Amino acid sequence: MFRMELAEKAEALADGGRWDLSMDGIFMRNALGDVVSCSYGNCRMRLFKTLMSNSCRLDCKYCQNSAYRRQPKLSYEPAELARVFMHFYARNMVDGLFLSSAVCGDPDSEMGRMLEAVRLLRESYRFNGYVHFKILPGSSKELVRQACYYASRVSVNIEAPGGNRLSELTTGKDFELDLLRRQSWIARMKPAGGQTTQMVVGAGDETDQEILETADFEYRRMNVSRVYYSRFVPVEGTPLEGMRMAPPERERRLYNADYLMRFYGITLSEIEGIMEDGNLPAGDPKARLALKCFDSAVDVNSAGYDELVRIPGIGPGSAGRIIALRERGLRVKCGRDLRSIGVALKRAEPFIIIDGGRQGRIQGYRRL
Ligand code: SF4
């Protein structure tokens, strides 16, 4: 069992890291902090998610660990964190670690302590499971290299779409030097599980267009495997405490649009084509794109992959299966055929023709 003060520290440091996504996560509170469930490759894992330290010298206006807030300063010793993690791991309560930190002093000292904890796990405890490691802004290339060596996956949170937007939220981080430069090192170092990043949505006046342009840049130029969008939630004691929280629908629309760019081959400029004043309109972005893209219904037995994948209810998998049927000389004869290969028929019907027959009306869909 842990001493009471260690248990309280573990809980507080886990709580301090809960806004950091950089992974798919569902929070499950347990007695000593947060365990999150996340996916990595095809596996689902339970991660012990924690900060190394909670008291930051930087002034990010949205952050619960920023210099604006008065809170008890807490910090793990590397050996202590390794022991806490192994306590959970040995009891089969977690599968891996997600380690982040506030920047207490200089970034290299803090990151050195984080690395020491992970090195202990790897070399002393022989833990070879998943470790997600947050690279601190401004850390040295040598420590970034070590993080890429010891961790399964790393991330640098860029937080905002570009330097100007970031400077509205903090004076302590230079977008190009402290963040992008580290991402470009990581892209060259190629850690086993790649790198991810995160932007805060709605803490400033940034538009969805700015966010998605930055995400597109991150995927293409920084070889980021995933961009996470963390909607702004005001924190008491910060300069933004009186601001409204960002609506969950905005975060959801950004994820939808991001998914379309990554898996459907839909370009950023197509998505920009449906925006209103630089923001995604209400509703499902794919349905909006389809209404713009299709004047009339398309024949599923002759449409190409690029056309099929733009129809609501048809994804890359089901579009591929329709094409594969065609290549084997088979045809889709009815809605049931489509349903059996994974098409969400109700959503697709207004946009498709099967064997000469219209299945629904696009006009009707417009009113939905
Ligand atoms: S660098 Fe900014 S976001 Fe990160 S812990 Fe410090 S104040 Fe918070």
Boltz pocket constraint, residues with backbone or C-beta under 6 A from the ligand:
constraints:
  - pocket:
      binder: B
      contacts: [[A, 56], [A, 57], [A, 58], [A, 59], [A, 60], [A, 63], [A, 64], [A, 65], [A, 66], [A, 67], [A, 101], [A, 102], [A, 103]]
      max_distance: 6.0
